[in-house]
């Protein structure tokens, strides 16, 4: 993991949102917990994850949770859509209203700075995203505290989210 970047937290990262606008992730500062997920529209995990992420967001966003979703097409072309089509798909199929961003690379030489930071600073993370719907739980300071593989359903993460929301 030789990604040499000068980032102290997720709030130091710039990203392009799903509508093509550049933004600093610091605009999301002030929440108690963040769940960062690499997403895809044509994956076997799509339906379960988007449904559960939507429910979690609906139940906990007003209590201090933010979900940030980053589409990626690095896994067998399972995010073939462009950004307007992704946005339309997730809104129509899953009623998604949490922040989404432009497609990015989560692995390799073109890995987005956010994922470089997460790869180098998440306890227990081995440095390589294995599949769509890998999840990083980040605290109020913008520091990653836990990584969950793609097989982990979002609802199973709720106890860890609640700990952060309750200040534990």
N, C-alpha and C positions, 0 to 999 in steps of 0.2 A: 504494500500500500504506500506508494511513493507519491501520492497526490499532494504536492506542496502548494497549499493555498493559504491565504491570509484571511481566514474567516474565524471569528470567535463564537458565533452562534448562527442559527438559521436566519436571524434578522439582518445579517450582513450580506445576504444573498439577493441577487436580482433575478427575476424570472419574467417570462412573457406570459400573460394570462391567456385564457382560451379565446379572448376577443382580439388578441394581437397587441395589447397594451403592455409596455414594460412597467414593471413595478418592483419595488423593494419589499421583501417579505416583512420588513419592519412595520409595514402598514397593518399587519395582523397582530402586532404587539399588544399586550394587555389581556390576553387570554391566560387561562391557568394550565391548559393542556392542548397539545397539537398532535394530530395523527396525520402523518405524511404517507401517502400510498401511491405506488405506481400502478396505473389502471390500464385496462384494455377492453374493447367492446366485443371482441369475438373469442373470448377465452372461456374455458369450461367453468372458471370461477367467477365469471362476470355477474351472473344473475344473483347468486348468493351474496357476493360482496357488495354490490351496489345496493341491494335491498337492505342489508344489514347496516351499511354505512349511512344510508339515508335515515333509518330508524334511530341510530345512535346520534346522528346530527340533530334530528328533530327533538330528541329527548334531552340532549345535554348542551347544545350550542348556547342556550341562554344561561347556562350555569358555568360557562367558561371554556367550552371545547371548540376548537376550530379543526376542520378537516381540510387538508390541502391535497388535491388529487393531480397527479402528473401522468398523463398518458405516455405510453412508451410502446414502440413497435419493434422492440428488440427480440421478442420471443415468438418465432414462427409466424410473423406477419399478422398478429392477432389484434393489432390496432391499425387497420388499413385506411381508416377514414381521415379526412382533413379535419381541422379544428371546428369549423361550423357544423359539420356532420356529426362529430363527436358530441358537441353541445346539444344538438337537436335530439340525438339518440338517447343520451342519459336523462334529459329532461322529460322526453316523451315516455320512455320505458320505465324510468325509476324515480321520476320527480326530483332529480338531484338539483340542489340549490347551494351546495357548498362550493367554495372556490375551486376552479379547475384551471389548468394551465396548458400551454402549448406542448406538443409532443417533445419529449427529451430522450436522451440516452441516459440510462441508469448504470451502465457498465462500460468498460473499455476506455479507449483514448478520448472519445468524445463525451464521456460522462459529464453531466451537468455539475456545476460547482456545488449545488445543494447536495447531490449524492456523493460527491467527493468528500464533503464535510461530514455527512452522515457515516460514510464508510470508515472514515478515520477516527470518529469520535463516539461511536455507539458501543457500549459495553456488550461483549459477547458476539458482536457481528464479525463475520469472517471476511468481509470485504467484497463479496460478490452477490448480487441479487440473482436468485435462482429462477424466478418466474414472475409473472404478473401478480399483482396484489400483495406484494411484500409490504410490511407496515413498520413504520418507525414512530414510537411514542416520544414526544418531546415535551419538556417542562416549560414553565412560564418564562424562564430565562433564555429559552431557545436552545437548550442543550438536550441532545438525545439521551433517553434513559433506558430504552428497551427496543429490541428488534423482534419482529414476529414474521416467520416465514409465510409464504403464500398459502400454505395449507391451513393456517390458523384463521378461523372465522372471526370477523370483527366483533361479534357479540361476546366471544371468549376474552376479549381484551377489556371489556367494560370494567371489571374490578380494578385493573391497573389505572384506567382512566379516572375512575372515581377517587382513587388515592390522590392523584394529582389535583383533581377538582376540590378535594377536601383539605388540601394543603399538607398531605402526608409525605 
